[in-house]
Amino acid sequence: MKILVIGDSCKDVYVYGECDRMCPAAPVPVFIPKTKKENRGMAGNVYENMLSLGADCDIVTNKSDVTKTRYVEEKTNHMIVRIDSGEENIEKIDNLRSINFDEYDAVVVSDYNKGFLSAKDIQYIAAHHDLVFLDTKKLLGNWVKNIKFIKINKVEYNKTKHLVENKKWIEEKLIITMGSGGCLYQDEIFSVGNVEIKDLSGAGDSFLAAFVFNFLKNNDIYDSITFANECATKVVQQKGVNTIQ
């Protein structure tokens, strides 16, 4: 199988350290950094998960440097603060119409709504390939007409719910992830086991990659959701953003 991932990417940085006292000059904790971990995030994380699963995968993403840096107390795994930078400089996709979509078995749009892709861009992609999977932070509308499946988390769904409640053709596409509550697809809940969650960051990317990968193998929506749940469950038991192993 050959898959194309399109979307905005970032660099995820985790700085682990000690935090056991308060600053005497201000009501803030004192953080002493010790180790640092870096990896690709957002669409880049979907791409890395695809590669980890064994897919032949290409990516079209921003060249600008977008960074999410998390400072985490290493003993408790408690995040002190997240600092984002570079989002204001992200460029809009400029080579969309030069892509030969016929080369790919599926196209995965990982849209974090940072400005790299517009709704019209995603609509164009879906009009030029029969099997497009979408994960988006945008409010949903008629522009998703030709999308095959839309993966969305519960928080994002609640924000866009008022726009899709009377549009059954959109609701039928939705795969709603609910964290420890599992996943909802067409009124059926796919539960997950009880595990110790160390970090939810990147779990949605892993779910999306696993779902697409398995769906291309067997064309079974229910088996693919189950597989994606299993993969995401493994990822959240690890510190930081991790790919499926």
LINNOR-V340448 format. One record per backbone hydrogen bond with DSSP energy under -1.0 kcal/mol. CO is the residue of the C=O (numbers start at 0). NH is the residue of the N-H. E is the energy in kcal/mol with one decimal. If there is no record, write none. Layout:
{{CO & NH & E} {CO & NH & E}}
This chain:
{{0 & 55 & -1.4} {1 & 104 & -2.8} {1 & 105 & -1.1} {2 & 57 & -2.4} {3 & 107 & -3.4} {4 & 59 & -2.7} {5 & 109 & -2.5} {7 & 42 & -2.2} {9 & 40 & -3.0} {10 & 67 & -2.6} {11 & 38 & -2.0} {12 & 69 & -3.2} {13 & 36 & -2.7} {14 & 71 & -3.0} {15 & 33 & -3.1} {15 & 34 & -2.0} {16 & 73 & -2.6} {17 & 31 & -2.9} {20 & 29 & -2.6} {25 & 27 & -2.3} {27 & 22 & -3.3} {31 & 17 & -2.3} {34 & 15 & -2.5} {36 & 13 & -3.2} {38 & 11 & -3.0} {40 & 9 & -1.4} {40 & 43 & -1.7} {41 & 45 & -1.7} {42 & 46 & -2.4} {43 & 47 & -2.2} {44 & 48 & -2.2} {45 & 49 & -2.2} {46 & 50 & -2.2} {47 & 51 & -2.3} {48 & 52 & -1.9} {49 & 54 & -2.5} {55 & 2 & -2.8} {57 & 4 & -2.6} {59 & 6 & -2.0} {65 & 10 & -2.7} {66 & 84 & -2.4} {67 & 12 & -3.0} {68 & 82 & -3.2} {69 & 14 & -3.3} {70 & 79 & -3.3} {71 & 16 & -2.0} {72 & 76 & -2.2} {77 & 72 & -2.9} {80 & 70 & -2.6} {82 & 68 & -2.9} {84 & 66 & -2.7} {85 & 88 & -1.5} {86 & 89 & -1.3} {94 & 97 & -1.3} {95 & 98 & -1.3} {98 & 100 & -1.1} {99 & 102 & -1.6} {100 & 103 & -1.7} {105 & 3 & -2.1} {106 & 132 & -2.7} {107 & 5 & -2.9} {108 & 134 & -2.7} {110 & 136 & -1.3} {115 & 92 & -2.5} {117 & 121 & -2.0} {118 & 122 & -2.3} {119 & 123 & -2.1} {120 & 124 & -2.3} {121 & 125 & -2.4} {122 & 126 & -1.3} {124 & 127 & -1.2} {130 & 106 & -2.2} {131 & 147 & -2.3} {131 & 148 & -1.1} {132 & 108 & -3.3} {133 & 150 & -3.0} {134 & 110 & -3.1} {140 & 143 & -1.9} {141 & 144 & -1.6} {143 & 146 & -1.9} {148 & 133 & -2.5} {149 & 174 & -2.9} {151 & 176 & -2.0} {152 & 156 & -2.6} {153 & 157 & -2.3} {154 & 158 & -1.2} {155 & 159 & -1.4} {156 & 160 & -1.4} {159 & 162 & -1.8} {160 & 163 & -1.2} {160 & 164 & -1.6} {163 & 166 & -2.0} {166 & 169 & -1.6} {166 & 170 & -2.1} {167 & 171 & -2.4} {169 & 172 & -1.8} {172 & 149 & -2.6} {174 & 151 & -2.6} {175 & 183 & -3.1} {176 & 153 & -1.8} {177 & 180 & -2.3} {178 & 181 & -1.9} {181 & 177 & -3.3} {182 & 189 & -3.5} {183 & 175 & -2.8} {184 & 187 & -1.6} {187 & 184 & -2.5} {189 & 182 & -1.8} {199 & 202 & -2.1} {201 & 205 & -2.0} {202 & 206 & -2.5} {203 & 207 & -2.4} {204 & 208 & -2.4} {205 & 209 & -2.5} {206 & 210 & -2.6} {207 & 211 & -2.5} {208 & 212 & -2.5} {209 & 213 & -2.4} {210 & 214 & -2.5} {211 & 215 & -2.2} {213 & 217 & -2.1} {214 & 218 & -2.5} {219 & 223 & -2.1} {220 & 224 & -2.0} {221 & 225 & -2.0} {222 & 226 & -2.4} {223 & 227 & -2.4} {224 & 228 & -2.6} {225 & 229 & -2.0} {226 & 230 & -2.2} {227 & 231 & -2.6} {228 & 232 & -2.3} {229 & 233 & -1.6} {230 & 234 & -1.8} {231 & 235 & -2.1} {234 & 237 & -1.8} {235 & 197 & -3.1} {235 & 198 & -1.8}}
